[in-house]
Amino acid sequence: MPLSKEELKLAIIEKATKAPKPQLYIKDFYKCDPDTKPRAIKNVANELVREGELMFWSSGSTTMYARPDRIKNEETRDAAEEAK
């Protein structure tokens, strides 16, 4: 049985927060609830972007999703390593 919309939002946020990499493909969120159709998961992820819980991140060729606080932390860490 698919998760409710709110449960799916919480599962996506948890996955984005705890994943080893800060940027995730939409496919990575499909594992949050295998019973929910991919289009529904994408709609919920896009809604989380509109709410500010997630943000789009682009590598130049691919658009991914990320938690805003994790991206800022990664950029700060990368800048500190380059300064060494």
C-alpha positions, 0 to 999 in steps of 0.5 A: 500500500502506497504511503500517504503524501505526508509520509512520502514527503517525510521519507524523501526528506529523510533520504535526502538528509541521510544519503551519503551524497548530498545530490540525489537523482529522482530515481533515488527517491523511488526506493522510499516507497516502491508502491508509489508510482514514479510520477507521484514521487516526482510530484511530491519532490517538486512540491518539496522544492516549492516549499524550500525543503529541497532544491534543484542542483545541476551538474551542467548536464543533469538536474538533481535534488538536494537539501539546501543546507547540505549543498551549502556545507559541501560548497563551504567544505570544497572552498576550504579544501581549495584554500589549503 
